[in-house]
C-alpha cells in the first residue's frame, strides 16, 4: 500500500461522506459546481474511459489468441448500461409513486450504487497505474463520486444523510482494500472495467450532464475543456 493510494482512498471517503456539505458551502454555488463536475465527467468518459476500454479489448484479444470475437468487453459494457438503466428507470417510477422519498426502493438503489462505488474503487486501486496518472484520474473519479452522491441526496435527502452516504462510503472502502490487497488476473480486471465503464457512461450522460434549468455553461465548458487539454498533454508527455 503506497502513500498515494492511502491519500486517494481517504479523499474518496471524505468526498462520499461530506460531498453535499462541500457543494453547499462552496462559493461557486451548486449550479456552477455541478456543471464544472459534469464537464470533467464527460471529458473523463471520452478521453480516458472509452480509449481504455478499446485498449483493454485489444489486450484481451491478443492474450486469448483466436478465441475472441473482438467485442467481448464491449458486450460486457453494454450489460453495464442495461443494468444501470433499469435501476434508473425503477428509481424514476418509485419517485413518482412516493414523491416524499418514503418508498422502499431507496434501499435497492443505494445498495446497487454501493456496489457501483466498490467496483470503481477496486479498478482504481487494483490497476497498475500509479504516480501522476493515478493522481490525475483519481481526481476525476472523485468528482464523479461527488455528482452521484448529490443526485442520490436530491432523491431522498433524509435517508441519504442518515444511512445512504455511509453505505456508499463502505462500498468505496471495500473496493479500496480489495484492490490493494487481493491480486486478480488481468482478464478479471478487464471484465470488471468493461462493466463499470458501461455503467459510468450511462450515469455521466444521464445524470451528470447538467439540465437546462440548472446548467451553468461557462463552468461546464471550463471543466470539460481544461480536463481534456490537461489529459491530452499528460498523455503526450508521459506516453500513457
Secondary structure, 3 states (H helix, E strand, C coil): CCHHHHHHHHHHHHHHHHHHHHHHHCCCHHHHHHHHHHHHHHHHHHHHHHHHHHHHHHHHHHHHHHHCCCCHHHHHHHHHHHHHHHHHHHHHHHHHHCCCCCCCHHHHHHHHHHHHHHHHHHHHHHCCCCHHHHHHHHHHHHHHHHHHHHHHHHHCHHHHHHHHHHHHHHHHHHHHHHHHHCCCCHHHHHHHHHHHHHHHHHHHHHHHCCCCCCCCHHHHHHHHHHHHHHHHHHHHHHCC
